[in-house]
């Protein structure tokens, strides 16, 4: 009589300790970061043959896995070939998601994808349901590797005449992966340590190739799969239309702003030709939305240029992509809500469709949370480090939005500030993902009771 009861207790106990898909994603990223840190701590990972230490290795591993790009020291100068290979693998896994790596093994071995694996895939790809998740995951793998391969090929032939086969191949692969995954790591330090892509900021082939890779990675896997499959703007979903239009508007709008603000700045665009100014304004507009390659000295930007950069970094890319930030559609949803309320309307509509009120609240929650954390981070950094608030806020947003651009603050970070940046990079890549997918998309339990309403004066 007691056996069935005991079996039920055992089953319930096992279920109690079963991890949810969002918990699996969060813990998997944490495990990858720690493994990467341990590998980077090895003496063989450093160019000088000495261990870099735990905190610098953890900082670099977090930045690579969370595809941020903030570094305490130049990647080429500090890390050996082994260390750079570890960083590249962390970028690939972090950018495409650990489930993509796991799915690749499953597809190669021709194993059946179970229900639980489908659930984790759906969460990692920012899908509301599991319909077509396996097909989309295959698209992610094939499309991502194909785009990165094509980008690496273009860069290889660009670098080949000047730097030789070995360097051209290494630079092509590394920077194609880093650009598509919106990581911002570079190994151009052999030319000018710490200069990032400023050494090629007048080269249209390098700049445009990197910009295209960044933009494609930031659109989101669902978006370009739908574009390729439907091939008609009218047939696209409302979400995909919003992503494409918002991305185009941000790139062009950012480019115009940078041209106006930096055109005559001698420390950035001032000494360039008209074509070079337009090229760098375009690249700055693209890279600020979570890629992190610096084509000009970010510390030398005007205050207006820094402000525009921080806004673009804060917005970021699109959901289910390699980019960070609050995401493009989140911003559009919030702006549409504000426009509707300003006109005295309760519903939020776009493309003859009504956006659910829950989605509006989700957008408001994420933007408010990210904004609060960014401001707190700026205050904390300028309090603990010898930098001003503007540059500190720039660093905070860059970490939280997983961008990787810095106004020269990263090398000046104290240990407490480094720990905060590590937490922000992890939260920017994993925390926002788990919140938006795990909590905001979950079935909300109805309140069992409610209090009487009250009237407040707003505005």
Secondary structure, DSSP 8 states (H G I E B T S, - for coil): -HHHHHHHHHHHHHHHT---HHHHHHHHHHHHHHHHHHHHHSGGGBTTSS---HHHHHHHHHHHHTT----SS-HHHHB-HHHHHHHHHHHHHHHH-HHHHHHHHHHHTT----HHHHHHHHHHTT-SS-TTHHHHHHHHHHHHHHHHHHHHHHHHHHHHHHHHHHHHHHHHHHHHHHHHTT-----GGGTSTT-GGGGGTT-HHHHHHHHHHHHHHHH-HHHHHHHHHH--TTTS-HHHHHHHHHHHHHHHHHHHHHHHHHTT-TTTTTTS-HHHHHHHHHHHHHHTTTT---SS-GGGS-HHHHHHHHHHHHH-S-TTSS--SS-HHHHHHHHHHHHHHHTT-S-EEETTEEE-HHHHHHHHHHHHHHHHHHHHHHHHHHHHSSS-HHHHHHHHHHHHTT----SS-GGG--HHHHHHHHHHHHIIIIIHHHIIIIITTS-----S-----------
